[in-house]
Amino acid sequence: MNVSEPIIKTPEEIAIMREAGRIVALAHEAMREAVAPGVSTLALDRIAAEVLADHGATPAFLGYPKPDAPPFPATITASINHELVHGIPDEKRILQEGDIISLDVGCHYEGFVGDAARTWPVGEVAPAAQRLIDATRDTLYAAIEEARAGRRVSFIARTTQGFAASRGYIVAKEYTGHGVGRKMHEPPAVPNWWPSGRWRRHPYHAADVVLQPGMTLAIEPMLIVGREYLVELDDGWTVVTRDGSLCAHWEHSIAVTEGDPLILTLP
């Protein structure tokens, strides 16, 4: 985990990041309109790629390196039902009525990154699936409220964990939010939980930085219906719940200001 100092952005840089975030949000809107039974995840990938290109942005995920896997081969990640994150789009992955799909998009624009994720229902879904989607979105907004100057990263993490628990869900501990800026992943890590008790010497404590105006963060709760144990598939990217339980993922990039948090990834 990178525990180096966060990178403070100027107002001019945050304005560029706001445009990068707007482009990502437009890609999400276009994909949301296309999500339906019978649509492939590759078709959604192509929609996002077209939106980014039309607005002068390039995919941040395409070609992203990983030591133990080939570079990521697509513009988006598309994760269905029990797939938590990093699902690879494929023409053979066809959405079915009642699925839920988590879509994550990142772009480069004028030297900066926009990054956001959403989870959507496919057609009519079970009430339990819709509750999970709603709870994950609501957890994100509760966490964003804690991203204020003078507070610490741990405020965000504890709120994420506590809000999810209040709705009856657990959070994925192995994956975190992160600083974002000129690079996709910058310090600090923004966990979805905060260690206590026997975990009091956890490395997260060393990275519990005080939030300052100009810090830009990607906050991304990942909620799971069942148990928290995860498995990475043989493709080297796709992460699934070991027990096959549903999971959902919502993410915004935000800027810490002198006042309220500024959400960068809105249309």
Secondary structure, DSSP 8 states (H G I E B T S, - for coil): ---S------HHHHHHHHHHHHHHHHHHHHHHHH--TT-BHHHHHHHHHHHHHHTT-EESSTT--BTTB----SSEEEEETTEEE-----TT-B--TT-EEEEEEEEEETTEEEEEEEEEE-SS--HHHHHHHHHHHHHHHHHHTT--TT-BHHHHHHHHHHHHHHTT-EE-SS--EEE-SSSSSEEEEE-SS---GGGTT-GGGGG--B--TT-EEEE--EEESS---EEE-TTSS-EEETT---EEE-BEEEE--SSS-EE-S--
